[in-house]
């Protein structure tokens, strides 16, 4: 079993004992998503796969927050924000824009990419190197900007 899964299970028990309803509900939702992924894979999850599931859940929360704010539902946006904070607590520290920009520049130089047509080649390598450490939308925007798309 992944170390991250063990930590999440232990934190769920702590939150239950402390009667932290939001944290318990969020961690149960995370555990359910991890269990679904485990069933889909038909094997134990690695830490990288757990991080991938957490990134997906994090992205879903960000999208929901945006939609709820557009719809004027600040109460639901606040709940999603609280869940997002809990989920992000289990993700690796996110890199700053400057750090991501440096990695993107390195990959562009290494691949010899010069035009927007090379975007797929650059994105594949950057995403591989920064998996779980940076937001995909930010990386995509930065690659587009640096390739002049």
Secondary structure, 3 states (H helix, E strand, C coil): CCHHHHHHHHHHHHHHHCCCHHHHHHHHHHHHHHHHHHHHHCCCCCHHHHHHHHHHHHHHHHHHHHHHHHCCCHHHHHHHHHHHHHHHCCCCCCCCHHHHHHHHHHHHHHHCCCCHHHHHHHHHHHHHHCCCCCCHHHHHHHHHHHHCC
